Amino acid sequence: MRVLFTIAHYFNSEGGGFYGSLKSDPTPRIKALQGCIAALHQNFSTFQGMLDGSARRILPSNTKLSYDIDVVVCTNGENHLLYELDGIAHLFTHHTAFVVEPMLLGFECHEIMSTCYGQYDYYAYLEDDLQIDDPYFLEKIKWFNTNCGDEFLLQPNRYEVDMVQPMRKLYIDGNLVNPEMTKSIQDVTDSAEISREYLGAPLRFGRVNNPHSGCFFLNNEQLKRWIDQPYFLDRDTSFAGPLESAATLGITKAFKIYKPLAENAAFLEIRHLCNRYLGVRIRADHDGKWRIYS
């Protein structure tokens, strides 16, 4: 199986600080981008082995879970941190889109996917602070596609971790504050829930009013379905903002979006490396009560 991963990356220390890409300190973003790219190769590339001491050799490992992968990092001009990644520069291709506004880099990734249509089995879009730690991640998506159909798209649950907080893991894309926000682009009551058995365990997947995960993963048929829509590459930024729209708006129009429900949220998950919620806006006070700070 061949997989194309596209990553939109931008950093500007004078940008104002709301997003991780606009903070004054580049260190967390450098570590996040390194983690994002390294995890793709550690979990999915064919360069994995197991020591065979008796024969003094290395045997190929995870041959049923490894793929021919290409990683493309898309940047705008000089506002990036790739020069800090010299040690892993051989693990990705740098695509520079000089004429694209920084906040629209995600749409440039969509265009890269469309030009590569037919050359890969899966096409992925990732924000640059997401890390996949599950080697079965893509196999689970493939399983879902096979069992449910290509008109359905399974999105992972994003989570943050903080070992100092009483709650050490938090899924951050639960219900929207305003549930009406996505009503114009999806009907969550249509095929509201899917139940399947996986490795002998019952699993539940549901339509959600917050389809955002900062990423998506499409097979060939799904990419073609999206490319054929009149709104493909229209650069519509009406869902929350440009970054959120690039990750979520187009696919929500084109597919029925599902996520693993809370009881089995970890079935498909992806880590958000630059915490915006756990330990930052959401934390336990001295009285043990949880507080959400704006």
N, C-alpha and C positions, 0 to 999 in steps of 0.2 A: 504494500500500500504506500502511496506517495502522499505527503501532506505538505501544504504550504501554510506557514504561519506568517502573518503580517502584523507588525507592531507599530503603532503610532507613537512617536516619541518627540517630546519638546521640553525644554527647560529654560526658564528665564528668571533669574534670581531677583529681578526688579519688577516682577509681574503683579505683585499685590498679595500673594499668599493664600488665596482661597483654595486652589488646587495644589496637589503636591508638586506639580511641575512649575509652580510659581513661588515656592518657598525660597527664603534667603540662603539656606544651607543646602548645598547640592548633595551632601553625603548620603542621606537616606534615599535619594532618587538614584544615585549611582548604584547603591547596594540592591535596590529594587530591580533595576534594569538588568543587572548582572544575574540576580536570582531568577528573573523571568526567562532570560535566554538560556542560562545554564540548565534549568529544570527541563526545558524542552528536549535538550540533548541527552540529559541523564536518564530521562524516562522513556523517550521515544526513538532515539537514533539507533542505528545498527551497531554502534561502537560500544558494545557492552560484552563483558566476558566473565568467566568463572575460572579461578585457579584450579588446575589439576596437578597437585603436588607430585603424585606418583609418576606421572609422565612428564613432569617439568614443562608444562605447556598451559596455555590459556584457551579454554573452550568458549565458543560463542554462547551467549546466554540471552534469555528473553526473546528468542527468535520468533515466537508467535505474537510478541507484543511490540516489536521494533519495526520502524518504517524508514523509508527514504524521505528525509525531511529537508526542507529549505526554510530558512528564517530570513525575512526581509524587514529591516527597521527603516521606517519612513520618517524623515526629518525635514525641517524647513530652515534653509540657510545655515547660519552659525549657531542658532539657539538649540544646542543639544549637548549631551555628555558622552558621546561615543568616543571621544579622544581619551576618556578615562578607562576605556574598556580594551586597551591594547592586548591584554593577555588572552582575551576571548574574541578578538576581532575576526578570527578565522571561522567563527561559528555563525556568522550572519552576513548578509549583504546589506550595504547601506544604499538606500534610495533617497536621493535629495529632490525635493519638490519645491523649487525656488519660487514659483508663482502662486503657491497656495498659502492662504492665511493660516497661521499656526493652529488656530482652533478647528480648522477644517481638515487637518491631516488624516483623520479617520476616513474621510471620503476618498482621499487619495489611495488609501489601502483598498477600498472597494474597487477602485479602477484597476489597481494591480491585479486583484483577483479576477476581474472580468477579462483582462488581457491574457490571463493564464488558464482560462476555462478549457477543460478537456485534458489538461496536462497533469492533474492531480486527482486523487480520490476524495480528499477533504481539503477545505479552504477555511482557515481560521483567522479571526481578527481578535487582537488582544490590546488592551490598554497596557502601558509599559510598567505598571506596578502590580501585575497579577502573576501568580506562580501556581503551576499545576504540580501537585505532589503525588498524584495517583497514576501509576503506569497503566491502569485499566481505563483511564479517562476516555480515550477515543474509542475503545472497544465498547464501552457502555453507551456512548452516543450511537455507534453503529448498531448495537443491539436494539436500541430504542427505535431507530429509523426502520430497521428490518421488521420489528414487531408492530409498529404503529403507523408507518407510512410517512412519505416525504412531505406531506402537507403539515405534519406536526414537527415542531422544533423544540428539542429539550435544551434548556438553559441551565447552567450550574448555579448553585447558591454561593455567592461571595461571602467570605468570612474574614474576621480579624481575630488575632490572638494577643493576649497580654497576661503573662504569668503573674503579674503583681495584683491584678484585679480579682475579686472573688469569682466573677464569671470570666473564665479564661478563654472562652471562644464565643464569638457573637456573629450570627448571620445578619448582614447589614441591609439586605434588600427585601425586607418584609413589606407589609401593606403600605401603600402610599398614604401620606397625610391627607391628600385630596384624592379619594378613589375615583373621582370623575375625570382625572387627568388623562387617562388613556381610553375613555369610553368611545371617543370618536375614531379610534384606530383599531379597536378590538372588542369583541363581545365575549367576555369571560364566562358567560352562561352557556355558550355553545360548546358542547362536549367538555363540560366543566372539569371532569376528572377521568383519569385512566388508571386502572389497576392491572398490574402484571406480577408474575412471580419471577424472581431472579435468584439463582442458587438456592432454591427451596424456600426463600423468604418472600412474603407478600410485600409489594411496594405500591405506593400511591403517588401519582403525579397530578398536579392541578394547574388549571388556568389561573393566572395571578394578575392582579391589577398593576403590579410593578414588574414588568418583564425585563428590567435592566439588570445586566450582569457584568457590564464592561467588556464583553467579549461575545463571540458566537462562532459556531462550527457548522459548516455546510458541506454536504456531499455534492457531487457533480450535478445531480438532478435538481437539488435545491438551489444551487447557484444559478442554474439555467432558468429556473422558475422566477428567481428574483431579478435577474438581468432582463427578462422579458417584460417586466412591469414598467409602465410609463413613468413611474416615479424613481426608477433606479438612477442614481447619480444626480438627482435633482438638488442635492445639498440642502435639503430642508432641515432647519435647526429648531423646529418648533417644540420638540420634546425636551423640556427642562433646560437645554442649552446645546451648543454645538458638539461637545464631547459626548454627552449622553445620547444625542440624536444619532451620531455616527455609529454608536454601539447598538442602538436599540430601535430607532424609529422605523427604518426600512424593513427590517426583518419582522417586526410586529405587524406591519401592514401585509406582508407576503405570506406569513405562516401563523398557525395556531401555536402560541408559545406556552410551554409547560415548564414547571420546575418541580423537583422532588419536594413533597410536602414536609412540614416541620418534623413529623415523626420519623422520617427517613431522609432528612435533609442532606446527610453526608453521602448519599449515594452518588451524587455528582456535585462536586464543590470545587471552588478555586479560591486561593488565598489572596486577600488584598494586603499587600506588604506595607503600604504607608497608611497606618491607622488614621482614619478620620473620625471614627466613632468610639470604639472601645478604648477607655483610658484617656480619651481626649474630650469628646462631647458627652460620653456616657460613662459614668463611674459611680462607685459606691462611696457615700459620705461616711463620716465617723459613726453615724447612727445606724449604718447598715442598709439604708434605703438607697435605691438607685435614683440617680438624677440625670436628666437630659439637659444639657446646656447648649444654647444656640450659638 
